[in-house]
Amino acid sequence: MTEGQKNKVKEWTLKKMAIQFQTFKKNLWDKYKNEDPVFDDNLVKIKDHCAAFKDYKKLSTFVSRSKKNTENAAKKKLPHHLGSGGYKSAIPKWTAFENKLIDHGITPQTWDWPERSKFLFAHGAGLDPKTGLIVAKGKWKEKIEAIVPKLVDAIEKVGKGEYIPDRENDELTLALGNPEHVGRVRARPGLTMKEAWPDSADTYRSRSRKKKKDADIVTELLTRVEALERNQRAPDQPLFLQDPQADAAPSQRRSSVGSSHLDGCGGSYPVDYVTEKTDCELHMLIRTASVKVAVGYVYPSEDGAMHHHMPIPPGCVRVGVDEVVSGFEKVELDIPRGEDERTLADVKHGFALWPKKYVVLLQRPPTPTHEQQMPSTPPGGSPGEQPSPHLPERDPSVSPPSRDPPRKTASVKRNGGVCGNDGNYTDNSNYQSNLAVLAATLPTNASASPELFAQATAGEAPDAVHALALCRGDIVNTTACKDCIADSFQDAQQACSYSKGAVVYYDYGDGAKLSCLLGFSGDDGFLGPAASGITDTSTLFQSWNQETIIGDAGVVADIVHALLNRTATYAATSQSRFATVVMDSVNSPIRALYSLAQCTPDLSAGDCLACLQHLVRMVNATTSVLKGGRILVLRCNIRPVPWDGGSDMGHPQVQNRAALPL
């Protein structure tokens, strides 16, 4: 024999010996794992090694490996038996049979199929010698009959361009619905993934396929979430929220599903003020959106709290997981606990650590004490802002006699508003009674709503009263929201004495700078459809600081418009229809500029954006260079304000520190 032949014989012999030795050990363990063998005949040679062999079999390493192998074997939905030759000898036989049919003028159904898709022949399938169609045989007949239509459909999708094969993710994998596992590739004779697809070897090192796959998953999830938000969301179940801390700079892109959110988890969050077990939603950052992935409950944060005998990291909180949103079961935890708790599915009906900023409470926590107070919201107005002349100042001498005196809990400042032109009501009338009902109920309903928004109708025509109320979206003190709306009812009825309609805008509180708006009317079209009010200027109110920003007017105007447009986009795409942005750059003539945008939450994202853009277009060459102001209508409002980063300004939802303009 030649040297090459000797090497082949040696290789074949060693393989056979390895298989026989493996079989011998398996049979030995199956037979003698609970007893010692009689060491005679062919067992004499193992007498000195039997104890070590049994000890090895009982090692935790071996047991876990054996368990894992058993689990992997159970994943085989269609095990095949090709004999000693395997695919290497079977594939030429399949090809020869196809060629034989063609020689007889019969086109096999599998003739133009990808080679891997012909794996059906390894499971008992054959071709009808008369028709060339696939015929299912043997014990796998039912499974083959179920898979063939899926395989045909997958091949058609590839032909139409609806599905693009990518290495092992081809027609076969699509039809089976069973991803390729690590090891030898299906329908490829003894080849690994790298060997089976050598042209794609470079994608392993670059991870480009995984990145693309992750991006596709994110896109699919976002599409699904948007559809759910649009069609299935209940008013009190927020599903898709603008990430409150997302960085808008392109160089600071967040990662997708499964990425860590623990960076930058300082600061204060609503969950910090929970004093008892509270129901919540667990969200995760997907691109720039916070998406609900599970529901459960959260425990109060306590100093020195432990989770599985380990300290809870700063910025995280211990949560219980009741249910996982479909499609997110395999999302990896930021802080896994060994191999048994790595995904959301692993901790269902259990506990996990979760970033505080992605815990969304289903009811608002108790109002924090003065010592606990969360960062205050941005100011209600800049110094020098000029109030609107639309409403007269309050005159108590003309107030209706049956109203309660204004509360003295906090100072209230009416920024402006519009009295209605749909007539007046009289004392002790049904209209006045219906208005009193709304004044008593709407403040509570709005402050208890997750969106801090409520609308309602009291009474019947012609004395029906329609009203809506909205507080700023970042208000934490819900009592202040309630009081602001309640005082607004009283003040509006005094400022627009006996008028059936009024829309007023208020700042409320000493230093807290909370704000709210209130509108009521006897007009049946006042509350809907909401979209009809997005370009309505009958409730328009503007006020501007009369000081100007120092710098090139054209550059300043571009920056202000860019900021307002970006803020409008963030607000329109958030669940609460509210957003704040601070823009800061050394390249800007303005050291920092703060912007706020808000719509009533019953507007769709598109209508909200249209309403806000309508207001942005009102910011002209003169007002764009002024140091702050506000433009409000009933359904939406915007305001740019110079921002120095001080604590009294609050914390913006989105910060952009990139070069300007945006």
N, C-alpha and C positions, 0 to 999 in steps of 0.2 A: 504493500500500500504506500501511496505517496504520503508526504508529511501532512498535507491538507486533509486527506482522508482519515489519517490517524487522529487528527484533532476533532473531526466531526464525530468519529466513533466514540472518542473519549467524552465529548460533550453530551452525546446521547446517553451514554452509560451512566454518567453522573446524574443526569436528570432522572433516569429510571431509578437509580439507587435512592435519590432524595425522596421520590414519591413513595417508594416501598418502605423506607424508614419512617416517613411521616404516617403512613397507614399502620405500620407496626405499633408505633407509640399510641396512636388513637385507640386501636383495639386493646392494647394493654391496659390503658387507663379505664376504658369502658368496662372491662372485665374485672379488674383488680383494684379499683379505686377505694373500695370499702373492705378489702381483705388482702392478705399477702399471698402471692402465688407459691406453688410448689416448684422449687428451683431444680428442675430436672430437664433432661433433653435439651431443647434449644433455649431454655430460660436460665441455664446454669451461668452463662456469661454475664447476665445482668444482675446477679445476686448482690454484688458489691455496690451497685448503682441504683438499686430500686428505691431505697429510702430517700436519696437525694432527688430522684425523679418525682416522687410523691410530694416532697416538700416544695419543689418548684411548681408543681401543678396547683398547690394551695396558696402560693404567693398572691398578694393583692394585685400586683402588676399583671400577672398572668390572668387572674380572674376577670379583671376589668377589660383586658384585651380580648379575652374570649367572649365576654358579654358584648363588646363593641362589634366584634366580627359576626356574632349571631344577629345583632340588630341590622347590620349591613346586608347580611344574607337575606333577611326578611324583606328587604326593600326590593328584591328582585321580583317583579311582577310576572315576568315571562322567562323563567330559566330555560336554557336550551341544553340539548345533548347532541353534540356533533361528533362524538367519538374522539379517538386519539389524534386525529388529524386537525381537529378544530376548524376554524374558518379558512385556514390556509388550504385545506383539501376540499372543503365544501363549496367555496365560491367558484372554482373552476367547473364543478359539476353543475351548479346553477346556471352558469353562463352557457355551458354546452347544451343544456336542456332548452334554454331560450333560443339558441341558434338552430336547434333541431326543428322547433316549431316554425321558425322563420323560413327554413328550407322547404317546409311543407305549405308555405303561403299563409301562415297564421301569425298574426302579430300578438306577442305576449302582452298582457296588461302591464307588466313591469318593464317593458322594453325601454321606455324613456324615463324610467324612475332613477333617481340618484342611487348609487351603489349601496349606500348604507340603508336605504329604505327597503332593500330586498332581504333584510334580516328575517322576515316572516318565514322564509324557507327553513330557517333554523329551528322553527317551532312547529313543524308539521304541516305548514302550508305547501301547496303545490299549484301547478298550472294545469287547467283542463286541456288535454291534447286536442280537443275539437274546437274550443272557443278561445283558448289562451287566457281565460279569466282565472283569477286566483280562486282556489278551492281550499277550504279549511278542513283539516283532518286532525285526528288524534285527540288527546285530552285537552289540548289548548284550543279546540275548535271554536268555542263560544267567544273566547277572548280575541282570537284572530278575526272573527266575523265582526266584532265590535270595533277593532282598530282599523281595519281596511278602509271604511268610509272616512275616518279621521285622517288617514294617511293620504287618501285621494284629495280630500279638501285642503290639506296642508300643501300638497304639490301644486294645486290650482292657485292657492294664495301666492305662492312664490312666483308662479307664471304671470300673475296679474300685478305683481309688485306690491302686494299688500303685506307681505312678510319677507324680510331679507335674512337669509341664512347667515350665521356668523359662527364659524368653526363648529363646535359640537352642538350649538343651538341651531340645528337644521330641521328639515322636514320630519325626520324620525323623532327627534326630541319633542317637537311641537305636537305630533300626533299622539305620542305616548303620554305626554304630560308628566313625564318622569325624568328629571334632569340627569345628565351623565355624572356618574360618580368617579371619584379619584381611583386611578388604576388603569386597567386595560379598557380600551374603547369598544363599544358595541359594534359588531359587524366589521371590525377591522382586525386582521389576524395578529393578535398578540402585541398590538401597538399601544403606547401611551398617548396622551393628548398631544404632547410635543412632537412625537414621531408621526402621528396620524395627520397632523396639520402643520408641517414644517414651515409653510409660508407665514404662519401666524406666530412663530416662536418669539418674535421681538415684542409682541404684545404682553407676554408674561412679565418681562422686566419692567416695562413702562406702566403696567397696570391700566393701559388705555381702555381695554375692553371693560374692565370693572368700573372705571370712571364713567364710561358711556352708559353702561347698564344702570349705574346709580342715578345718572341724570335722567334716563328714560323712566326709571321708577318714580323719581321725584315729579316729573311731568305728569305721569299717570295719576299719582296720588293727588297732585294739585287739581287736576281736571275732575277727579272724583269728588274732592272736597268742595270745589266750587259748585258742582252739580248738587251735592247734598245741601250746601248752604242756600242755594237758589230755590230748591224744590222741596226740601224735607225739613229744614230747620224750624224748630219751635221757637217762639219769641224769647223764651227764657232759657234756651239751651244754646249758647254761643258755640259755634263749631270752628270758625275760621277767623282768627284774630290777628291784627297786625302785631308783629313782634314788638314789644315795648322797648327793647334795647337794641334793635337791629341797627347795624352800622351801614349807612348808605354808600360809603365809599367803595368803588369797585375793587380796590386792592385789599379790602377787608371782607371778602365774601365768606359767608358762613358755609359750613359743609352741609351735606344733605342728611337723609335719614340715618340714624345710628351714630351721628357725630356727637362729640362731647359738647355740652353746653355749660360746663362748669367754669369756663373762663369768664372773668368779669362778673362774678356772682355776688359782689358786694352790694350795698344799698339796702333799702327797706322795701318790703313787699306786703300786700294785704295779708298773706299767710302768717306774717310775724305777729299779728294781733288776734289770732285765733286763740280762744281760751278753752275750747272743748272740741271733741271730735266733730269734724265738719265735712259734709259732702263736698266733693270737688271733681273737677276734670283735670286730667293730666295731659299736658300739651308737649309737643316737640317741635323744634325749629326745622322747617323744611324751606330751604332758601331763605326768603325774608318773611315767611309766614309762620305763625304759631298754630299748629294743627292738633286737634284733639285726637289722642291715640288710645286713651283709656279713661274709665271713670272709677272713682273710689272715694276715699276719705283721707283727711289729713289730721294729724295730731298736733297739739300746741307745741311750739318750739320751746325747749327748756335748755338752760345752760348745763353742759355736761351730759346731755342725752347720748345714749349709746344705741347702736344698731348692730346686732350680732356680736356683742362684746367689743365693738370698735367705736371710737368717737365719731359723731356725725360731722362731716366736713362743713366748713363755713359756706353759707349760700345754699345749703341743701336742707331738706326736711324729710322726715319719715312719713310715708304714705302707705295706705292699704289699697290694693288693686282688686276691684270687684269684677269688672268686665273690661275686655280689650276690644277696641273697635276693629271690625273685620278688615283684614289686610295689613294690620300692624303687629300681628302676633310675633313675627320674627325680628322686630326692632330690638336692637341690642341696648342694654341698660348702660347708662353712663358709669355707674359704679356696680359692676357685677360682683357676685359672691360665689367664687369657685365655678366649676363647670355646671353645677346644678341650677344656678340662677344667673343666666346671661341674657335672656330675652324677656319681653313682656309676658309671653306665654308661660314662662317658668315661674313667674311670681303672681300669676292670677290666683285670687283668693289667698294671697300672701302679702308680704310687705317688701318695700323697696325704698331706696333713697332717691329723691327727685329734686332737681333745681327749683328753688323757691319761685323764680320768676315765671316758671311754666306750670305752676299750680293755679288753676282758675277756680275760685270758690263759687259754689252755686248759690250761696247767700252771703251777703256782706258781713264782715266781722264787726264786733262792737266798736263804737267810736273810740279811738285811742285817747288816752289821757294826755294832758299837756306834755308830760315828760316823754310819752311814747310817740307824740305827733309825727306823722310821716312828713316828708318834705313838702312844703307848701307849694301851691300851684302858682303859675305865672300871674303877674299883676293884672288887675282889672283895667288899668289904663295908665298911660304915661302922663307925667306932669305936663300941664299945659293943654291937655286935650279939651276941645271945645264941645259942650253938650249940644244935642239936637234941640232946635226950637219947636219941634212938632208938638210936644206935650207941654201944657202949662205947668208951672210948679204947683205943688200940692197946696190946696186952700181948705183947711179943715172946716171953714164956715159953710161950705156948700156940700159937705159929705152927707150921704144918705143917713138917716137917723138910726137905722136898725143894725148898724155894723159894730163889731167889736173894735175897741181901740187897738192901734198897732202895738205889737209886742216890742219890748225893749231889750230883747236878747242880743241884738247886734245892730250895727248901723246898716242902713240900706241906702244905696245911691242909685237913683234911676238915671241910666245913661241916655235913654231916649226911647221913643216909640211913636205910635200913631194911633189916634182915636178913630174909631170906625165911623162910617157914614151911612150905616143902615138903620138909623133912627134911634130913638130913646125909649127907655122903659120908665114906668112910674113906681112910686113906693107901693109896697105890699102887693105888687103884681105877681102873676105866675112866673114871669120871666125873672124877676128879682129872686124869687124863691128857688128857681132852678139854678140860677147863678150861685146862690148861697150853697146849694148842694155840691156843686163842683168845687167851690172854694174850700169846702170841708173835706172833700175826698181826694181831689187831684194831687195836692202836695204829698200826701202819704203814698199814693199809688206811684207817683214818679220817683220818689226817693227810695222806694222798695224795689224798683225795677232795675235789672242789671245794667240797662242802658241809661238809667236816670231820666226816663222819658215816659210820658203817659198822655193819652188823649181819651176824651169821653164826651158823651152827650147826655144831657139831663132834660127831661120833659118831652113834650110832643109839640109839633107845629100847631099854631104859629108862635108858641112860646118856648120852643126848644132852644137850648143854649149848647153850643159846641165849643170845646176848649182843648188846648194842648199846652204842655209845659215840658221844659227841657233844662237840665242843669249841665254845667260843663262836664265833659266826659272823664276828666281826671280828678273829680272831687272825691275825696275819701270820707269826709264828714257828711254822712247822709242826713244827719239832723239839720245841718246848715242848709243842705239842698231843700229839705222840706220847709224850713222856715223862710228861705228865700222866696219860694213859690207862694207860700201863704201870705207873706207880706206884700208880694207883688200883686196878688188879688186885691188886697185892701187899697194899696196905693193906686192901682190902675182905676179902680172905681171912684177914687177921689180925684185923680187927675183928669179922667174922662167921665165926669159926673153924669150918671144916668145914661151914658151911651151904651147901646147894645153891643158894641164891639170895641176892642182895644188890643194892641200888640205892644208889649213893653219889654225892655231889656234892662237888666239890673246887675249891679255888683253888690255883694253882700258880705258883711263881716268886717271886723276891725283888724286889718293887716292880713287876713286870710285871703282876701281878694277872690272869693268864690263868686260865681256868676250864674244867672239863670235867665230864661226868657219865658214869657207867658203870653198866650193869645186866646181871646174868646170872641165869639160872634154868634149872631142869630141866623147867619147865612147858612143854608143847608149844604153848600159846597165848600165850607170852610175847612173841613177835615179830609176832603178827598175828591178825586184821587190826589195823592201827595205830589205826583209829578207835575200836576197843573200849576203848582206854586213855584217851580224852580226858576222861572223868569219873571215872576210877578214882582213889580216894584212898588206896589201900593203899601207895603210894610217896610220899605227901605229906610234905613237910618245909617248915617255916617258921622264919625267924629274923628278929627285928626289933631295931633300935636302940631303946633304952629312953628316949632323949631325945625331947621333943616339939617340934614346930614352933610358934613363937610366932605367935599370930594367932587370928582367929575360927575356931573348930573346924569349923563348918559350911561356911564358904567354903573352908578348906583341904581338907576332905574332897571337895568338889565338884571342886576343881582336880586333886587326885590321881587321882580316878576318871576325869576327862576325859582326863588325860594317859595313863593306863594303857589306856583304851579306844582312844585314837588310836594308841598304840604297837602294841597288839594288831592293829589293822587293817593297819598298815604291815607288820608281820611276816608276817601271814597272806597278804598279796598279793605278798610278795617271793619270788623263786625260792629263796633260801636259808632261808626261813621265819625270818628274823632281822631285827630292827630296833632301833635306839636313837633316842631323841628327847630333846632338851633344850628346856624351856619356860622363857621368861624374859620378865617384863613388869614395868613400873613399877607397874602396877595390882594386882599380885599380892602377897599377904602373904609369899610365898616368893620370894626374889630369883631363884632358878633351881632347877629340879628336873629331874633326869635320870631317864630310864626306859628299861628294856631288856625285850624280849620275844623269846622263841625257842621254836620247836617242832622236833621231829625232822623232817627234810626229806621223809620218806616220807608225812607227813600231807598231805591235800589242803588247799587254801586254806580251805574251809569248816570242815573238822574242826579245823584249826589255830586258827581264830578261835573256834570253840566251846570248845576246850580252854583257851585263854587267857582267854576271858570267864568261864569257870567259876572260874578262879583270881582274876580281878578281883572277882568277887562275894564272895570270901572276905575281901577288904579291908574290914573293918567300921569303925564309927565310932571305935573305939579305935585300931586299927592305922593308919588313914589319916592320922592326925596325928603319927605317929612319924617321926623323922628317918631314914628309909630302912629297907629290909628286903628280904626275898626270899621267894617262895613257889615251890616246885618240885614237880613230879611227873615221872615218867619221860618223858612225851611233850611236856611244855611247861613253861616257867617265866617268871616276871615279877619285876621288882624296880624300885622307885622309890628314888632316892638324891638327896639335896641335892647340887647341882653348883655349883662356884665358877668353872668355866671354866678351871681350871688345866690344865697340860699333862699332869699325871699322870692326868687323867680321860679322856683320849682325845678323839676328835672324833665327835659324834653324826652319825647318818646324816641326820636331819631336824631342823631347828631351827624352832621357832615362837616368834615374838616379838610376836604379836598380843595384843590385850587378852584377858584370861581372864574366865570359864572358856571353854574351847575350844568 
